[in-house]
Amino acid sequence: MRQRSLIAITAALAAGALTLTACGSRDSGDKKGSDSGNGGGTTVVIGVDAPLTGDLSAMGLGIKNSADLAAKNANKQNLVKGVTFKIEALDDQAQPSAGQQNASKFVSEPEVLGVVGPLNSSVAESMQKVFDDAKLVQVSPANTGPGLTQGPDWQTKKVRGYKSYFRTATTDAIQGPFAAQYVFNTAKKKKVFVIDDKKTYGSGLAATFTEEFKKLGGKVVGTEHINPDAKDFSAVATKVKNSGAQVVYYGGEYPQAGPLSKQIKAAGAKIPLVGGDGIKDDTFMKLAGSEATGDLATSVGAPVEDLPSAKQFVADYKAAGYKEEYSAYGGYAYDSAWAVIEAVKKVADANGGKLPSDGRAKVTEAMQGVSFDGVTGKVSFDEFGDATNKQLTVYAVKNGAWVPVKSGTYTG
C-alpha cells in the first residue's frame, strides 16, 4: 500500500510541477547521470532503466551507453536549439520491484521527459502504469512481450492499455513463430523439447514458438520449467536426453541458457539449443562452452554490423570509448533515445522553439507520429506503440561467435 501511495504522490508532483530547469540546476557531478553535450538554455533528462549490475548487465550497459551516445550526438548537432540532453541511468537489476521504484523516481524529477528501457518485459509490466499516470513516455529497445502493447488477451482481442508505452523491438508474437519456421522448415527438426524460465518474456516466447511448431506439424516431446536462479539443470538435461528430442527450445535469457546448453550436451543429447534474443550475447558462449557450436538464437532486426544505416553508430560508439560493448540492443537503444529526442523537437518546434509547461504530455502525444531513418532502419510506431520494423534474424554459434544465417520477416 505504501508503494502505491508513493507512486500517486510522485505522479501528482510531476504533473503539477513540470517547469523545465535551467541548464546547470542539476548537479553535473551526479554519478548516475551523463552530461552529454555543449550547453543550452534548458536541460532535458532522458532516463534509462536497465540491469546495470548482475547477470544481464552486458545487455543493460550496452543500452545505457547507446542512449548516452544518442544524447551526445543530439547535443553536438544542436538538434533542439536551446536544449541540452542528459542521460540519467538507474539499475533495475532485472527485478520488477526495482523497476517500479526507478519509474517512481523518474516521475518525481520534472526535467525527465522520456525514459529508455527496460530490458525485461516483466520489469516493464511493473513500470507502465506509473509512467502512464504521469504521462511520461517510455520507449523500450528490448521488450518483446506482446501483452505490453496489445493487452493480456492479445491473441483474441488487441487492446492498447498504455498510451505512453512504445518500443523499437518487434514482439514475441512474431519472434517465436519465426524461430519455429526456421527450426521446422530449414533445420528440418521435427521433435522439440520446450523449456522456459517461467518469467513473462521466457514463457511468452516459448508459448508462441510451441503454437507455431505444432501448426507446422512438429511434435513437442517434453516440456519443463526451470528456476532462473538455479545453476544445476542436470535433471532437466536427463529428461531431454530420454525424450528423443532433436532440438531444445528455451524461452529465457543467456545466464541460464548457456549452462543449460552445456549440461544437455554433457548428458549425451548432442542437439542444438534454440532461443530468442535474450540468449544472443557473447556471454552465452562463455557459459555454454565449446559444444555450443550449432546452437541458435533469433534476434530482432538485422545484424547492426551489416546495416549501412548503422555504420555511423558503430564508428561513433567505438570513438566514444565506452568500456562495454553495445551488445544485442545497442542500436535499438540509440533509436529509442533518438525517438524521445525527435518527440521533444516536435513539441519545441510546435511551441515557438520552447518547451511548454505540460511538456511530458505533449512529448508522449508527439511520439505517436515520430518517424525517422535510424540505426536499425526506419523507426516509427503503429497504433499500439509497436515498432513497424518487423525484421528478424536467426544466428548460429560458429567458431565461438554468433553468425547470422537467415534474415527475414515472419509470414503467418
C-alpha positions in Angstrom: 0.0 0.0 0.0 2.8 2.4 0.9 4.4 1.9 -2.5 1.1 2.8 -4.3 0.8 5.9 -2.3 4.3 6.9 -3.2 3.6 6.4 -6.9 0.5 8.5 -6.6 2.3 11.3 -4.8 5.3 11.4 -7.2 3.0 11.3 -10.2 1.0 14.2 -8.9 4.1 16.2 -8.1 5.4 15.7 -11.6 2.1 16.5 -13.3 1.8 19.8 -11.4 5.4 21.0 -11.4 6.7 20.4 -14.9 8.6 23.6 -15.4 11.9 22.7 -17.0 15.0 23.6 -15.1 17.8 25.8 -16.4 21.0 24.1 -17.5 23.2 23.6 -14.6 20.5 23.3 -12.0 21.1 19.6 -11.8 24.4 18.5 -10.2 26.7 17.9 -13.1 28.7 15.6 -10.9 25.8 13.2 -10.5 27.4 9.8 -11.0 24.2 8.3 -12.3 23.9 10.9 -15.0 26.0 11.7 -18.0 26.3 15.3 -19.1 26.2 14.7 -22.8 26.7 18.0 -24.5 27.5 21.5 -25.3 25.2 23.7 -23.2 21.9 25.3 -23.9 19.1 27.1 -22.0 17.2 24.1 -20.9 18.3 20.6 -19.7 16.1 17.7 -20.7 16.9 14.4 -19.0 16.3 11.1 -20.7 16.0 8.4 -18.1 17.5 5.0 -18.8 16.3 1.9 -16.9 18.2 -1.4 -17.4 20.1 -4.0 -15.4 23.4 -2.3 -14.9 24.6 -5.0 -12.5 24.1 -8.7 -12.2 23.8 -11.5 -14.8 22.2 -9.3 -17.5 24.4 -6.3 -17.2 26.2 -6.9 -20.5 22.9 -6.0 -22.3 21.9 -3.4 -19.8 25.2 -1.4 -20.0 25.0 -1.6 -23.8 21.6 0.0 -23.6 22.8 2.8 -21.2 25.9 3.6 -23.3 23.9 3.7 -26.6 21.3 6.0 -25.2 24.1 8.2 -23.9 25.6 8.3 -27.4 22.3 9.5 -28.8 22.2 12.3 -26.4 25.8 13.3 -27.1 25.1 13.4 -30.8 21.9 15.4 -30.5 23.8 18.0 -28.4 26.7 18.1 -30.9 24.3 18.7 -33.7 22.3 21.3 -31.6 19.3 19.4 -32.8 16.9 21.1 -30.5 18.0 24.7 -30.1 18.3 25.8 -26.6 18.1 22.3 -25.2 20.9 20.1 -23.8 20.0 16.4 -23.4 21.4 14.5 -20.5 21.1 10.8 -19.5 20.2 9.5 -16.1 20.6 5.8 -15.7 19.1 3.6 -13.0 19.8 0.0 -12.3 16.7 -2.3 -12.1 18.8 -5.5 -11.6 16.2 -7.2 -13.8 13.8 -7.1 -10.9 10.2 -5.7 -11.4 10.2 -4.2 -7.9 13.4 -2.2 -8.6 12.0 -1.2 -11.9 8.8 0.2 -10.3 10.9 2.2 -7.8 13.0 3.6 -10.6 9.9 4.6 -12.5 8.6 6.5 -9.5 12.0 8.3 -9.2 11.9 9.3 -12.8 8.4 10.6 -12.4 9.4 12.7 -9.4 12.0 14.5 -11.4 10.3 17.2 -13.6 13.2 17.5 -16.1 12.8 13.9 -17.2 10.8 14.0 -20.4 11.3 10.4 -21.6 12.6 7.1 -20.5 14.5 4.4 -22.5 14.1 0.9 -21.2 13.7 -1.6 -19.6 15.4 -4.7 -20.9 12.9 -7.2 -19.4 9.2 -7.5 -20.2 8.4 -8.4 -16.6 10.1 -5.2 -15.4 8.1 -3.2 -18.0 4.9 -4.6 -16.6 5.7 -3.0 -13.2 6.5 0.4 -14.7 3.8 1.0 -17.3 1.1 2.4 -15.1 3.5 4.6 -13.1 4.6 6.3 -16.3 1.2 6.4 -17.9 -0.4 8.1 -14.9 2.3 10.8 -15.1 2.1 11.0 -19.0 5.8 10.2 -19.1 6.8 8.5 -22.4 8.7 5.2 -22.2 10.4 3.6 -25.2 11.9 0.1 -24.8 14.6 -1.1 -27.1 14.2 -4.7 -26.0 10.8 -5.7 -24.6 9.1 -8.3 -26.8 6.1 -9.5 -24.7 3.0 -8.9 -26.9 0.7 -8.1 -24.0 2.7 -4.9 -23.1 1.2 -3.1 -26.1 -1.8 -5.2 -27.1 -3.2 -6.3 -23.7 -3.4 -9.7 -21.9 -5.8 -11.2 -24.4 -3.8 -10.0 -27.4 -4.2 -13.3 -29.3 -8.0 -12.8 -29.5 -8.6 -9.1 -28.8 -5.9 -6.4 -29.1 -6.3 -3.5 -26.7 -3.7 -0.9 -26.1 -3.5 -0.3 -22.3 -0.9 2.5 -22.0 -0.5 5.3 -24.5 2.8 6.3 -23.0 4.5 3.0 -23.8 6.4 2.4 -27.1 9.1 0.0 -28.3 11.6 -0.2 -31.1 11.9 -4.0 -30.9 9.4 -6.3 -32.5 7.4 -8.8 -30.4 7.4 -12.5 -29.5 4.1 -12.8 -31.4 6.5 -12.7 -34.4 9.8 -13.9 -32.9 8.5 -17.2 -31.6 6.8 -18.3 -34.8 9.8 -17.1 -36.9 12.0 -19.4 -34.9 9.6 -22.3 -35.3 9.5 -21.9 -39.0 13.3 -21.9 -39.2 13.6 -24.9 -36.9 11.0 -27.0 -38.7 11.4 -25.9 -42.4 15.1 -25.0 -42.6 16.8 -27.0 -39.9 14.4 -29.9 -40.5 13.9 -30.7 -36.8 10.6 -32.3 -36.1 10.8 -33.2 -32.4 11.4 -30.4 -29.8 11.7 -30.3 -26.1 10.5 -26.9 -24.8 11.9 -25.3 -21.6 11.2 -21.8 -20.1 12.1 -19.8 -17.0 8.5 -19.0 -16.0 9.2 -15.3 -16.5 7.0 -13.0 -18.7 9.5 -13.0 -21.6 10.5 -16.6 -21.5 7.2 -18.2 -21.0 5.5 -16.0 -23.7 8.2 -16.7 -26.2 8.1 -20.5 -25.6 4.3 -20.4 -26.0 4.3 -18.7 -29.4 7.1 -20.9 -30.6 5.2 -24.0 -29.5 2.0 -23.0 -31.1 3.6 -22.4 -34.5 5.8 -25.5 -34.3 2.7 -27.7 -33.7 0.8 -25.9 -36.5 3.7 -26.8 -38.9 3.4 -30.5 -38.0 6.2 -30.7 -35.4 5.9 -32.7 -32.2 6.6 -31.4 -28.7 8.1 -34.4 -26.9 8.6 -32.7 -23.5 8.2 -29.5 -21.6 9.8 -28.2 -18.4 10.0 -25.0 -16.4 13.3 -24.1 -14.7 14.2 -21.8 -11.8 16.1 -18.9 -13.2 18.1 -18.7 -10.0 19.3 -22.2 -10.3 22.7 -23.4 -11.8 22.2 -27.1 -11.9 20.0 -28.3 -14.7 21.2 -31.9 -14.8 17.7 -33.3 -14.1 16.2 -31.4 -17.0 19.1 -32.4 -19.2 18.4 -36.1 -18.4 14.8 -35.6 -19.4 15.8 -34.1 -22.7 18.2 -37.0 -23.4 15.5 -39.5 -22.7 12.8 -37.7 -24.7 14.3 -38.3 -28.1 14.2 -34.6 -29.0 16.1 -33.4 -32.0 16.3 -29.8 -30.7 15.6 -27.9 -27.5 13.8 -24.6 -27.5 14.5 -22.4 -24.5 12.4 -19.3 -23.5 14.7 -17.3 -21.3 18.0 -15.5 -21.1 21.7 -16.3 -21.6 22.7 -16.7 -17.9 20.6 -19.9 -17.7 20.7 -20.8 -21.4 24.5 -21.2 -21.5 24.7 -23.7 -18.6 21.6 -25.4 -19.8 23.1 -26.0 -23.2 26.3 -27.2 -21.8 24.6 -29.6 -19.4 22.3 -31.0 -22.1 25.3 -31.9 -24.2 27.1 -33.4 -21.2 24.0 -35.6 -20.6 24.5 -37.1 -24.0 22.0 -35.2 -26.0 24.1 -33.7 -28.8 21.4 -31.5 -30.1 21.1 -27.7 -30.6 19.6 -25.3 -28.1 17.5 -22.6 -29.7 16.4 -19.4 -28.0 15.3 -15.8 -28.6 17.1 -12.5 -28.4 17.5 -13.0 -24.7 20.3 -15.5 -25.2 22.0 -13.7 -28.0 25.0 -12.3 -26.2 28.7 -13.3 -26.3 28.4 -14.4 -22.7 26.3 -17.3 -23.8 29.3 -18.9 -25.5 31.4 -18.5 -22.4 28.8 -20.2 -20.3 27.9 -22.9 -22.8 31.5 -23.9 -23.7 32.9 -25.3 -26.9 30.0 -27.6 -27.7 27.7 -24.6 -28.2 28.6 -24.8 -31.9 25.3 -25.1 -33.8 23.1 -23.5 -31.1 20.7 -20.9 -32.5 19.1 -17.7 -31.5 16.7 -15.3 -33.1 17.0 -11.6 -32.6 15.1 -8.5 -33.6 16.1 -6.7 -36.7 19.2 -7.4 -38.8 22.8 -7.6 -37.6 23.8 -4.0 -36.7 27.3 -4.6 -38.2 25.7 -5.4 -41.6 23.3 -2.5 -41.8 24.5 0.5 -43.9 22.3 2.6 -41.6 24.4 1.6 -38.6 27.9 2.3 -39.8 28.0 5.7 -38.2 26.6 4.4 -34.9 29.3 1.6 -34.8 32.0 4.2 -35.6 30.7 6.7 -33.1 30.3 4.1 -30.3 33.9 3.0 -30.8 35.2 6.6 -30.8 33.3 7.4 -27.7 35.4 4.9 -25.8 32.8 3.1 -23.8 34.3 0.2 -21.8 31.4 -2.2 -22.6 30.1 -3.5 -25.9 26.8 -2.1 -27.3 25.6 -5.7 -27.2 22.3 -7.0 -28.7 20.2 -3.9 -28.1 22.6 -1.1 -28.6 21.2 0.0 -32.0 17.7 -0.2 -30.7 18.6 1.8 -27.5 20.1 4.5 -29.6 17.0 4.6 -31.8 14.8 4.6 -28.6 16.6 7.6 -27.2 16.6 9.4 -30.6 12.8 8.8 -30.8 12.5 10.7 -27.5 14.7 13.5 -28.8 12.7 13.7 -32.0 9.5 13.9 -30.0 11.0 16.7 -27.8 12.0 18.5 -31.0 8.4 18.2 -32.4 7.0 19.7 -29.3 9.5 22.6 -29.2 9.0 23.4 -32.9 5.2 23.5 -32.4 5.6 25.9 -29.5 7.8 28.6 -31.0 11.1 26.9 -30.1 10.3 26.5 -26.4 9.0 23.5 -24.3 5.6 24.1 -22.7 4.9 23.5 -19.0 2.9 20.3 -20.0 6.0 19.0 -21.8 5.5 15.4 -20.7 2.0 15.0 -22.1 3.0 16.8 -25.3 6.1 14.6 -25.8 4.0 11.5 -25.2 1.5 12.7 -27.8 4.2 13.6 -30.3 5.8 10.1 -30.0 3.0 8.5 -31.9 3.9 10.5 -35.0 7.7 10.1 -34.8 9.3 8.7 -37.9 13.0 8.8 -38.9 15.7 6.7 -40.5 17.5 5.2 -37.5 20.4 2.9 -36.8 18.2 -0.1 -37.2 16.3 1.1 -40.2 13.1 3.0 -40.4 11.8 3.9 -37.0 8.1 4.5 -36.5 5.2 3.1 -34.4 1.8 1.6 -35.2 -1.4 2.2 -33.3 -0.4 0.0 -30.4 3.0 1.7 -30.0 4.8 -1.3 -31.5 7.7 -0.9 -34.0 6.7 -1.0 -37.6 10.0 -2.7 -38.4 9.2 -6.4 -38.2 12.5 -7.9 -39.4 14.2 -10.7 -37.5 17.4 -12.7 -37.9 18.5 -16.2 -37.0 22.0 -16.6 -35.6 24.1 -19.7 -35.2 27.1 -20.3 -33.0 30.2 -20.8 -35.2 33.8 -20.7 -34.1 32.7 -19.2 -30.8 30.7 -16.3 -32.3 27.1 -15.6 -33.3 26.9 -15.7 -37.0 23.8 -14.6 -38.9 22.3 -17.4 -41.0 18.9 -16.1 -42.1 17.1 -12.7 -42.0 13.5 -12.0 -42.9 10.0 -11.5 -41.6 7.5 -13.9 -40.2 4.9 -14.9 -42.7 1.9 -16.1 -40.6 
